[in-house]
Amino acid sequence: MASLAGLAKRAGWNVVDQALSALGNMLLMIVVAREVNNADVFGAFAVGFLVYGVAVAVGKAVVGQPLTILHSADSPSEFRSAVAKGQGVTIWIGLAFGIVCALVGVLLSGAVAHVLYAVAVCLPLLMVQDNQRMAFFAKGRSDHATLIDFVKVVAQFGLLYVLLWAGVNEVGLLTLSWGVAAILSSLVGMWLLGSGPQLFGAWAWVARQRQLTKYLLAEYSLGLGAAQLGSMLVPVLGTARDAGAIRGGQTLLGPLNVLWTAALAFAVPEISRRRRMAPHTRLKAMGLVSGAMTVTAICYVTVLLLIPDWLGVELFADSWDGAQAVLVPLGINSIASALGSGPGAMMLGMGLAKKTYRLNLVKAPILLGLLVPGTLLYGATGAAWAMAISEAVLLPFWTYTAVRGARGFYNHEIEHLNPDLPHGESEAVAEPNPADGPAADSADPSAGPLPDDDSPGDDPPPEPESPRR
């Protein structure tokens, strides 16, 4: 019972952290937009935020996700060593992005240049702060991830208040205050983790995990490219109003994305630390994740569909009609994603990034192939149905691949992912013999619930990130 309470507590803190992070970013955008009161200047801030988003995603693929997938079962000393090297790599990546930002800023002028200079200075520790959250998920301390995000949000808006009280609304300085807040938060994170960045020798750590990292990075690049291309095609093939309708519908469904991210951040480390989990236990965990997310998605989409027109107009003004028209297909898309959340988390937790990458490689052309004629013929509604169909078509393949992985059919692909593990410690179940059928459901003590975070002398469990879309 205490172990189940510990799992529930970790899951709850995970949701709180993801919501706090998303809310902080949203409020930051609102405050900056209101204070600069200039669309071009706000656009400059959005450019800086876009650079930050891309850099953070790269950092997660190279450092954050490998921490949750490969190191959630490490001993405390091994985990601190991995975190130190991961923070070192993150700083090097941030420095590379920062140098590019500074060089581009030199070529430009005005607000964009000022924002890029501010991002260049703060980006390394902005990225470190985000990957510290991943480290806390891997360690099973999502409450500490919430704490450093809380520090960041409080410092962020405290510094903004001081600047605005002093009459300063220059967008470069506003951006700098955001970065400084992340730096303060990252220092708290280092203290809580008991580990600072190790700059030298860190890349060797990445090299040992390249069989995982290369697929995570490729999957991110593929997903980003398909998403950005799809977003650009809607207004080109349709109208700006179509693009607004899709954006409005996605905004309404935003809370489900927060829950999806939280579910991944929780489930991936919990699965990865149970390396000898029996097949039936893995399948049960996969079903629980998908079931919980699907029930939540169905309830939430139903509530959205019941929103009265007067409230929709209050929220979205003239855009409500378009957003309302795409709610059904976008809602189906969200429900299909929820059904696939369990398989996605299971495969990432087992380190099967090669499989998830290949599935997304198949999905990208299907999405674009449906999106083009759908938008040309039916505008926003056609684009939304293209998203829903592409998600639903791939769902059986996600499930089939995840079930095979849970039964041990891909152990040969994951045994070599973490060379730091002693011989024979690489994965969960034995390689199945085709003559014997699926792998046996041999139980293992590690398959049981993790100890509660409050258990004395125990190193608490972890959590994950980024997934199938």
C-alpha positions in Angstrom: 0.0 0.0 0.0 2.8 2.4 0.8 4.4 1.6 -2.6 1.2 2.4 -4.4 0.9 5.6 -2.4 4.5 6.5 -3.5 3.6 5.8 -7.2 0.5 8.0 -6.9 2.5 10.8 -5.2 5.1 10.7 -7.9 2.5 10.8 -10.6 0.7 13.7 -8.9 3.8 15.8 -8.6 4.6 15.0 -12.2 1.3 16.5 -13.4 1.8 19.5 -11.1 5.3 20.1 -12.5 4.2 19.9 -16.2 1.2 22.2 -15.5 3.4 24.7 -13.6 6.0 24.7 -16.5 3.4 25.2 -19.1 1.5 27.9 -17.1 4.8 29.8 -16.5 5.6 29.9 -20.2 2.1 30.9 -21.1 2.0 33.7 -18.6 5.5 34.9 -19.6 4.3 35.2 -23.2 1.2 37.2 -22.1 3.1 39.6 -19.9 5.8 40.3 -22.6 3.1 40.7 -25.3 1.2 43.2 -23.1 4.2 45.2 -22.0 6.0 45.6 -25.3 2.6 46.3 -27.0 4.2 46.0 -30.4 3.6 43.0 -32.7 7.1 43.2 -34.3 8.8 43.4 -30.9 6.8 40.5 -29.5 7.7 38.6 -32.7 11.3 39.1 -31.8 10.7 37.6 -28.3 8.9 34.7 -30.0 12.0 34.1 -32.1 14.1 33.8 -29.0 11.6 31.4 -27.4 11.6 29.3 -30.6 15.4 29.0 -30.4 15.1 28.0 -26.8 12.4 25.4 -27.6 14.5 23.8 -30.3 17.7 23.8 -28.2 15.9 22.2 -25.2 14.4 19.5 -27.4 17.9 18.6 -28.8 19.2 18.6 -25.2 16.4 16.2 -24.1 17.1 13.8 -27.0 20.9 13.8 -26.3 20.8 14.0 -22.5 17.4 14.1 -20.8 15.7 11.1 -22.3 18.8 8.8 -22.1 18.9 9.7 -18.3 15.3 8.5 -17.8 15.7 5.4 -20.1 19.2 4.1 -19.2 20.0 5.5 -15.7 16.8 5.3 -13.7 17.9 2.1 -12.0 21.5 3.4 -11.3 23.0 3.4 -7.8 23.1 6.9 -6.2 26.8 7.3 -7.1 26.4 6.1 -10.6 23.4 8.4 -11.1 25.2 11.4 -9.8 28.1 10.7 -12.2 25.6 10.3 -15.2 23.9 13.6 -14.2 27.2 15.4 -13.9 28.3 14.3 -17.4 24.8 15.0 -18.8 24.9 18.5 -17.4 28.3 19.0 -19.0 27.1 17.9 -22.4 24.1 20.1 -22.0 26.3 23.1 -21.4 28.4 22.4 -24.5 25.3 22.1 -26.6 24.0 25.3 -25.1 27.2 27.1 -25.8 27.1 26.0 -29.5 23.5 27.3 -29.8 24.5 30.4 -28.0 27.4 31.2 -30.3 25.1 30.8 -33.3 22.6 33.1 -31.7 25.2 35.7 -31.0 26.6 35.5 -34.6 23.1 35.9 -36.1 22.5 38.8 -33.7 25.6 40.6 -35.1 24.1 40.3 -38.6 20.8 41.7 -37.5 19.7 44.7 -35.6 16.9 46.0 -33.4 14.7 43.9 -31.1 15.6 40.5 -32.7 19.3 41.1 -32.2 18.8 42.1 -28.5 16.7 39.0 -27.8 19.3 36.7 -29.5 22.1 38.2 -27.4 20.1 37.6 -24.2 19.3 34.0 -25.2 23.0 33.4 -26.2 24.1 34.4 -22.7 21.5 32.3 -20.8 20.9 29.4 -23.0 23.4 26.9 -21.5 21.9 27.0 -18.1 18.3 27.4 -19.4 18.9 24.0 -21.0 20.6 22.6 -17.9 17.6 23.6 -15.8 15.2 21.7 -18.2 17.4 18.5 -18.2 17.6 18.7 -14.4 13.9 18.2 -14.4 14.4 15.0 -16.5 17.1 13.9 -14.0 14.6 14.3 -11.1 12.0 12.3 -13.1 14.6 9.6 -13.6 15.4 9.6 -9.9 11.7 9.5 -9.0 11.7 12.9 -7.4 9.2 14.8 -9.5 8.5 16.9 -6.4 12.1 18.3 -6.7 11.4 19.0 -10.4 8.3 20.9 -9.3 10.4 22.8 -6.8 13.0 24.1 -9.3 10.2 25.0 -11.7 8.5 26.9 -8.9 11.8 28.7 -8.1 12.1 29.6 -11.8 8.6 30.9 -12.1 8.8 33.0 -8.9 12.2 34.5 -9.9 11.1 35.0 -13.4 8.0 37.1 -12.5 9.8 38.8 -9.6 12.5 40.1 -11.9 9.9 41.1 -14.5 8.0 43.0 -11.8 11.2 44.9 -10.8 12.0 45.8 -14.4 8.5 46.9 -15.2 8.2 48.8 -11.9 11.4 50.7 -12.9 9.8 51.5 -16.3 12.0 49.1 -18.3 10.2 47.3 -21.1 13.1 46.7 -23.5 12.5 43.2 -24.9 16.2 42.2 -24.6 16.2 42.9 -20.9 12.8 41.2 -20.4 14.3 38.1 -22.1 17.4 38.3 -20.0 15.3 38.3 -16.8 13.7 35.0 -17.9 17.1 33.5 -18.5 18.5 34.7 -15.2 15.5 33.1 -13.4 16.4 29.8 -15.1 20.1 30.2 -14.0 19.0 30.6 -10.3 16.7 27.6 -10.7 19.5 25.5 -12.1 21.8 26.3 -9.2 19.0 25.0 -6.8 18.8 21.9 -9.0 22.5 21.2 -8.8 22.2 21.4 -5.0 19.3 19.1 -4.8 20.9 16.6 -7.2 24.2 16.8 -5.4 25.9 17.1 -8.7 27.3 19.9 -10.8 28.3 19.8 -14.5 31.3 17.8 -15.6 32.6 19.6 -18.7 35.6 17.3 -19.6 35.0 13.7 -20.6 31.3 14.3 -20.9 31.1 13.5 -24.6 32.4 10.0 -24.0 29.2 9.4 -22.0 27.1 10.5 -25.0 29.2 8.3 -27.3 28.4 5.2 -25.2 24.7 5.9 -25.6 24.8 6.8 -29.3 22.7 3.7 -30.3 19.8 5.2 -28.4 20.6 8.9 -28.8 20.8 8.9 -32.6 17.2 7.6 -32.9 15.8 9.9 -30.3 17.4 12.9 -32.1 16.3 11.7 -35.5 12.8 11.1 -34.2 12.6 14.7 -32.8 13.9 16.1 -36.1 11.4 14.1 -38.0 8.5 15.1 -35.8 9.5 18.8 -35.8 9.8 18.8 -39.6 6.5 17.1 -40.2 4.7 19.4 -37.6 6.2 22.6 -38.9 5.6 21.6 -42.6 2.0 20.7 -41.7 1.5 24.0 -39.9 2.8 25.9 -42.9 0.8 24.0 -45.5 -2.6 24.7 -43.9 -2.6 28.5 -44.6 -0.8 28.0 -47.9 -3.2 25.4 -49.2 -6.2 26.8 -47.4 -6.6 30.2 -45.8 -5.3 32.1 -42.8 -8.8 31.4 -41.2 -8.2 27.7 -41.6 -4.9 28.0 -39.8 -6.6 30.0 -37.0 -9.3 27.3 -36.7 -6.7 24.5 -36.3 -4.7 26.6 -33.8 -7.9 27.4 -31.8 -8.8 23.7 -31.6 -5.3 22.7 -30.6 -5.4 25.4 -27.9 -8.6 24.0 -26.4 -7.0 20.5 -26.4 -3.7 21.9 -24.8 -4.4 20.5 -21.3 -4.4 17.0 -22.8 -0.9 17.6 -24.1 0.2 18.6 -20.7 -1.2 15.4 -19.3 0.4 13.3 -22.1 3.8 14.9 -21.3 3.3 14.2 -17.6 2.3 10.6 -18.3 5.5 10.0 -20.4 7.7 11.7 -17.8 6.2 9.4 -15.1 5.9 6.1 -17.0 9.2 5.9 -18.9 11.5 5.8 -15.9 9.1 3.7 -13.9 9.3 1.1 -16.7 13.0 1.4 -17.4 14.1 0.9 -13.8 12.2 -2.5 -13.7 14.6 -4.2 -16.1 13.4 -7.7 -15.3 9.7 -7.0 -15.3 7.7 -10.0 -16.4 5.9 -9.7 -19.8 2.4 -9.9 -18.3 3.3 -7.1 -15.9 4.6 -4.9 -18.7 1.4 -5.5 -20.7 -0.7 -4.6 -17.6 1.3 -1.4 -17.1 0.9 -0.5 -20.7 -2.8 -1.0 -20.5 -3.1 1.1 -17.3 -1.3 4.1 -18.9 -3.4 3.9 -22.1 -6.6 3.3 -20.2 -6.2 6.2 -17.8 -5.2 8.6 -20.6 -8.0 7.4 -22.9 -10.7 7.8 -20.3 -9.4 11.3 -19.4 -9.3 12.3 -23.1 -12.8 11.0 -23.8 -14.2 12.9 -20.8 -12.3 16.1 -21.7 -13.3 16.1 -25.4 -16.9 15.4 -24.5 -16.9 18.5 -22.2 -15.4 20.6 -25.1 -18.1 19.4 -27.5 -20.8 20.5 -25.0 -19.4 24.1 -24.7 -22.3 26.5 -25.5 -21.8 28.9 -28.4 -21.9 32.0 -26.2 -19.0 30.8 -24.1 -17.1 29.8 -27.2 -17.5 33.2 -28.7 -16.4 34.8 -25.4 -13.2 32.7 -25.6 -12.3 32.9 -29.3 -14.5 35.7 -30.7 -14.8 35.3 -34.5 -12.5 32.2 -34.5 -15.0 30.1 -32.5 -16.9 28.9 -35.5 -13.7 27.5 -37.1 -12.4 26.0 -33.9 -15.8 24.4 -33.2 -15.8 22.8 -36.7 -12.5 21.0 -36.1 -13.2 19.8 -32.5 -14.5 16.4 -33.5 -11.6 15.3 -35.7 -9.0 16.9 -33.4 -10.7 15.2 -30.4 -10.5 11.9 -32.2 -6.9 12.6 -32.8 -6.3 13.2 -29.1 -8.2 10.0 -28.1 -6.1 8.0 -30.6 -2.9 9.5 -29.1 -4.1 8.6 -25.7 -4.7 5.0 -26.7 -1.1 5.0 -28.0 0.4 6.5 -24.9 0.9 3.1 -23.2 2.7 1.5 -26.2 4.8 4.7 -26.6 5.8 4.8 -23.0 6.5 1.1 -22.9 8.8 1.2 -25.9 10.7 4.2 -24.7 11.0 2.8 -21.2 12.6 -0.4 -22.7 14.9 1.7 -24.9 13.3 0.8 -28.2 13.8 4.2 -29.7 14.7 2.6 -33.0 11.2 1.2 -33.2 9.4 4.4 -32.3 11.5 6.3 -34.8 10.6 3.9 -37.6 6.9 4.1 -36.7 7.1 7.9 -36.9 9.0 7.6 -40.1 6.0 5.8 -41.6 3.5 8.3 -40.0 5.1 11.5 -41.5 4.4 10.7 -45.2 0.9 9.4 -44.3 0.1 12.7 -42.5 1.4 14.9 -45.3 -0.2 12.7 -48.0 -3.6 13.2 -46.3 -3.1 16.8 -45.3 -2.5 18.2 -48.8 -5.7 16.9 -50.4 -7.7 17.3 -47.2 -6.8 21.0 -46.9 -7.3 21.7 -50.6 -10.7 20.1 -50.7 -12.2 20.8 -47.2 -10.0 23.5 -45.6 -9.5 23.3 -41.8 -11.9 20.4 -41.4 -10.0 18.3 -44.0 -6.7 19.1 -42.3 -8.0 18.1 -38.9 -9.4 14.8 -40.3 -6.0 14.1 -41.9 -4.4 14.4 -38.5 -6.9 12.1 -36.9 -6.8 9.4 -39.6 -3.0 9.3 -39.7 -2.9 8.9 -35.9 -5.6 6.2 -35.9 -4.0 4.3 -38.9 -0.7 3.9 -37.0 -2.3 2.9 -33.7 -2.5 -0.9 -34.3 1.2 -0.9 -35.4 2.2 0.9 -32.2 0.3 -1.6 -30.1 1.6 -4.6 -32.0 5.2 -3.5 -31.8 4.9 -2.6 -28.1 3.3 -6.0 -27.3 6.1 -7.8 -29.0 8.6 -5.7 -27.1 6.9 -6.4 -23.8 7.1 -10.1 -24.5 10.9 -9.9 -25.1 11.1 -10.3 -28.9 13.4 -7.2 -29.2 15.8 -7.9 -26.3 18.6 -8.3 -28.8 18.2 -4.6 -29.8 18.4 -3.2 -26.3 21.0 -5.4 -24.5 23.8 -3.1 -25.8 22.2 0.2 -25.0 23.9 0.8 -21.6 27.4 -0.6 -21.7 27.9 0.5 -18.1 25.7 -2.3 -16.8 27.4 -5.4 -15.6 27.2 -8.4 -17.9 23.8 -10.0 -17.8 22.1 -7.0 -16.3 21.1 -5.5 -19.6 17.4 -6.2 -19.8 14.3 -7.8 -18.5 13.3 -11.0 -19.9 15.1 -13.7 -21.7 15.3 -13.8 -25.5 12.3 -15.9 -26.5 12.9 -19.2 -28.4 10.5 -19.3 -31.4 9.9 -23.0 -30.6 8.7 -22.1 -27.1 6.4 -19.3 -28.1 6.3 -15.9 -26.3 8.7 -15.4 -23.4 7.6 -16.8 -20.1 6.0 -14.6 -17.5 8.7 -15.3 -15.0 8.3 -12.9 -12.1 11.1 -10.8 -10.7 11.2 -8.8 -7.5 12.2 -5.7 -9.4 8.9 -5.8 -11.3 6.9 -4.8 -8.2 6.1 -1.3 -7.2 9.0 1.0 -6.2 9.4 1.9 -2.6 7.7 5.1 -1.4 9.8 8.2 -1.8 9.6 8.7 1.9 11.2 5.3 2.7 14.3 5.8 4.8 17.6 5.0 3.0 16.0 4.4 -0.4 17.0 6.2 -3.5 13.6 7.2 -4.9 12.4 6.3 -8.4 12.2 8.3 -11.7 10.2 9.6 -14.5 10.4 10.3 -18.4 9.7 12.5 -21.3 9.1 13.2 -25.0 7.2 10.4 -26.9 5.4 9.4 -30.0 4.2 12.5 -31.7 
